[in-house]
Amino acid sequence: MHSRLFAYIKPYRKQLTLSVLCMGFLALSSGLSLGMIIPLVNALFRGGEVEISIGHTGLGWILDRINVWLASAPPMVTLGRLAALIALVYFFKGLFTYLQRYFSVVVEQGTVRDLREAIYRHLHTLSLSFFHTQRTGVLTSRITNDVVFIQGAIDKGFIALIRESLLVLVYVGIVIWASWKLAIVAILIVPLSTWMIILLGRRLRSSSHSVQEATGSIASTLTETISGMRVVKAFSMENFEIGKFVSQIWDYYRAFLRFERVSMLAGPMTEFLGVIAACIILIYGGYQILIIG
């Protein structure tokens, strides 16, 4: 399935490459904005020397020039320059976020459009016997609703994986630069996070399949009832059709709640694991400073 999906993404490799490049610049600007926290605190509360560093990123010569520029002025001027630099970094961070999202949407919607066209073309190649065994609403749902789930897989799966991986690389680089021991402690939480993400992914796939089936049933019932309303009226089947439709929308309601229940767990669980990792790093770092010295 993934290889077939990549075949539809391939025509948009130029936009995908631009999106990945913007992700890289976004990750660097995120790391730089994070690296400015300490010098800002030093400038405001300690009156110490202002020096920006984001670890081993290959940008040392640029940072050296920035640090010289910041240190060559009186404290208040340095503070103003630092504030302007922070505003500039966040401006570019916002710009790259916008561009990355734009190119990602081009890839997503282009892939969805091509998929819908391919499915519709394929429908016209099938024999009449196929349409005699398939419900109209289910086929309609395949083109309209199921393709939207594929769009979600591209956005929240493929593209998000690249974006978050780049951010993780930058942040891990910062942590390693600060203390390789702290980096090892932080990385110990990765297997647990990976296991939880895989478990949530399996549950989401199962729940999304139930939502797709329920959506197809609703669309099929609507199509059949509206197109066959004369038959429904002739045989006084209004209550039967209403009961069937109510049952189906309740099935959809329960299926969608299950899907959202699993989906909404992802954010809080990821945040909680991040806080656990931060607490472990805080305790270990405090032990290194306060006890060992």
C-alpha positions in Angstrom: 0.0 0.0 0.0 2.8 2.5 1.0 4.7 1.8 -2.3 1.5 2.5 -4.3 0.9 5.7 -2.3 4.5 6.9 -3.0 3.8 6.4 -6.7 1.1 9.1 -6.5 3.3 11.4 -4.4 6.3 11.1 -6.8 4.9 13.7 -9.4 5.1 16.2 -6.6 8.7 15.5 -5.6 9.7 19.1 -6.3 7.2 20.5 -3.9 8.0 17.7 -1.4 11.8 18.6 -1.6 11.0 22.3 -1.0 8.8 21.3 2.0 11.6 19.2 3.4 14.1 22.1 2.9 11.7 24.4 4.8 11.4 21.8 7.5 15.2 21.9 7.8 15.4 25.6 8.1 12.4 25.5 10.5 14.3 23.0 12.7 17.4 25.2 12.7 15.5 28.3 13.6 13.7 26.4 16.3 17.1 25.3 17.7 18.4 28.8 17.5 15.4 30.3 19.3 15.8 27.7 22.0 19.5 28.5 22.2 18.7 32.2 22.8 16.9 31.5 26.1 20.1 31.3 28.2 21.8 34.4 26.9 18.6 36.4 27.3 18.3 35.3 30.9 21.9 36.2 31.5 21.4 39.6 30.0 18.3 40.4 32.0 19.0 38.9 35.4 22.7 38.2 35.8 24.3 40.9 33.8 26.6 38.3 32.4 28.2 38.0 29.0 25.8 37.4 26.2 26.8 34.4 24.0 24.5 32.4 21.7 25.2 28.8 21.0 23.1 26.0 19.6 25.7 23.2 19.7 27.5 21.5 16.8 25.4 22.7 13.9 28.1 23.7 11.5 27.1 27.4 12.0 29.9 28.3 14.4 31.4 31.0 12.2 28.0 32.7 11.9 27.5 32.5 15.7 31.0 33.9 16.3 30.2 36.9 14.3 26.9 37.4 16.0 28.5 37.0 19.4 31.1 39.6 18.5 28.4 42.0 17.3 26.5 41.5 20.6 29.5 41.9 22.8 30.8 45.0 21.1 28.2 47.3 22.6 27.1 48.6 26.0 24.7 46.4 28.0 21.4 48.2 27.0 22.4 48.3 23.4 23.3 44.6 23.6 19.9 43.8 25.1 18.2 45.7 22.2 20.3 43.9 19.6 19.5 40.6 21.2 15.7 41.4 21.3 15.9 42.4 17.6 17.7 39.2 16.8 15.1 37.1 18.6 12.3 38.9 16.7 14.2 38.2 13.4 14.7 34.5 14.3 11.0 34.1 15.1 10.0 35.9 11.9 12.0 33.4 9.8 10.6 30.6 11.9 7.1 31.7 11.1 8.0 32.2 7.4 9.4 28.7 7.1 6.4 27.3 9.0 4.1 28.9 6.4 6.1 27.8 3.4 6.5 24.2 4.7 2.8 24.0 5.3 2.0 25.5 1.9 4.2 23.0 0.0 2.8 20.2 2.1 -0.7 21.1 1.2 0.2 21.1 -2.5 1.6 17.6 -2.1 -1.5 16.4 -0.1 -4.2 17.9 -2.3 -2.4 17.0 -5.5 -2.1 13.4 -4.4 -5.8 13.3 -3.3 -6.9 14.8 -6.7 -4.9 12.2 -8.6 -6.2 9.4 -6.5 -9.8 10.4 -7.0 -9.2 10.7 -10.8 -7.6 7.2 -10.9 -10.4 5.6 -8.9 -13.1 7.3 -11.0 -11.3 6.2 -14.2 -11.0 2.6 -12.8 -14.7 2.5 -12.1 -15.5 3.1 -15.8 -13.4 0.0 -16.7 -15.3 -2.4 -14.4 -18.1 -4.7 -15.7 -21.8 -4.2 -14.9 -21.8 -7.3 -12.7 -19.5 -5.4 -10.3 -22.0 -2.6 -9.9 -24.8 -5.2 -9.3 -22.9 -6.5 -6.2 -21.8 -3.1 -4.8 -23.9 -0.5 -3.1 -23.9 3.0 -4.7 -23.2 4.8 -1.4 -20.2 2.6 -0.5 -18.6 3.4 -3.9 -19.3 7.1 -3.5 -17.8 7.0 0.0 -14.7 5.4 -1.4 -14.0 8.3 -3.7 -15.1 11.1 -1.3 -14.4 10.1 2.2 -11.8 7.3 2.2 -9.4 9.4 0.1 -9.6 12.0 2.9 -8.1 9.5 5.3 -5.2 9.0 2.9 -4.7 12.7 2.9 -4.5 12.5 6.7 -1.9 9.7 6.4 0.2 11.9 4.1 0.0 14.9 6.4 0.1 13.3 9.9 2.2 10.4 8.8 4.7 10.8 6.1 5.3 14.6 6.2 4.9 14.8 10.0 7.5 12.0 10.4 10.1 14.0 8.4 9.3 17.3 10.2 9.5 15.8 13.7 12.6 13.8 12.9 14.4 16.9 11.8 13.3 18.7 15.0 14.4 15.8 17.1 17.9 15.8 15.4 18.4 19.5 16.2 17.2 19.2 19.8 19.3 16.1 20.4 22.3 18.0 19.0 21.6 20.8 21.5 21.3 18.3 24.4 24.5 16.4 23.3 26.4 19.7 23.1 25.2 20.7 26.6 25.9 17.3 28.1 26.3 13.9 26.5 25.4 12.3 29.8 22.1 14.1 29.9 21.5 13.1 26.3 21.9 9.5 27.2 19.4 9.8 30.0 16.9 11.6 27.7 17.3 8.9 24.9 16.4 6.2 27.4 12.8 7.3 27.2 12.7 6.8 23.4 11.8 3.0 23.4 8.8 3.6 25.6 7.6 6.5 23.4 8.1 4.4 20.3 6.1 1.5 21.7 3.2 3.8 22.7 3.2 5.4 19.3 3.1 2.0 17.5 0.2 0.9 19.8 -1.8 4.1 19.2 -1.2 3.7 15.4 -2.6 0.2 15.4 -5.7 1.3 17.3 -6.2 4.3 15.0 -6.1 2.1 11.9 -8.7 -0.2 13.3 -10.9 2.7 14.4 -10.6 4.5 11.1 -11.7 1.4 9.2 -14.9 1.3 11.3 -15.5 4.9 10.6 -15.1 4.4 6.9 -17.5 1.4 6.9 -20.1 3.4 8.8 -19.8 6.4 6.5 -20.2 4.1 3.5 -23.4 2.6 4.9 -24.9 6.0 5.6 -24.1 7.3 2.1 -25.5 4.1 0.6 -28.8 4.2 2.6 -29.3 7.9 1.7 -28.7 7.3 -2.0 -31.0 4.3 -2.2 -33.8 5.9 -0.1 -33.8 9.2 -2.0 -33.6 7.5 -5.5 -36.2 4.9 -4.5 -38.6 7.1 -2.5 -41.6 6.1 -4.7 -41.0 2.5 -3.7 -40.7 3.5 0.0 -44.0 5.4 -0.2 -45.7 2.7 -2.1 -45.0 0.0 0.5 -45.3 2.3 3.5 -41.7 1.6 4.5 -41.0 5.0 6.0 -40.6 3.8 9.6 -38.4 0.9 8.5 -36.0 3.2 6.5 -35.9 5.7 9.4 -35.1 3.0 11.8 -32.3 1.7 9.6 -30.8 5.1 9.1 -31.0 5.9 12.8 -29.2 2.7 13.6 -26.4 3.5 11.0 -25.8 7.0 12.3 -25.5 5.6 15.8 -23.0 3.1 14.5 -21.1 6.0 13.0 -21.4 8.0 16.2 -19.9 5.2 18.3 -17.2 4.4 15.7 -16.1 8.1 15.4 -16.0 8.5 19.2 -13.7 5.4 19.4 -11.5 6.9 16.7 -11.3 10.4 18.4 -10.8 8.8 21.9 -7.7 7.1 20.6 -6.6 10.1 18.5 -6.9 12.5 21.4 -4.7 10.3 23.6 -1.6 11.0 21.3 -1.0 14.6 22.3 -1.4 14.2 26.1 0.6 11.0 26.2 3.4 12.5 24.2 3.5 15.6 26.3 3.4 13.5 29.5 6.4 11.4 28.3 8.2 14.6 27.5 7.6 16.0 31.0 8.8 12.7 32.5 12.0 12.9 30.4 12.5 16.6 31.4 12.0 15.7 35.1 14.6 12.9 34.9 17.0 15.3 33.2 16.3 17.9 35.8 17.0 15.5 38.7 20.1 14.0 37.1 21.4 17.5 36.1 20.8 18.8 39.6 22.6 15.8 41.1 25.6 16.5 38.9 25.7 20.2 39.9 24.7 20.0 43.6 26.1 16.7 44.8 29.1 16.0 42.5 29.8 19.6 41.7 
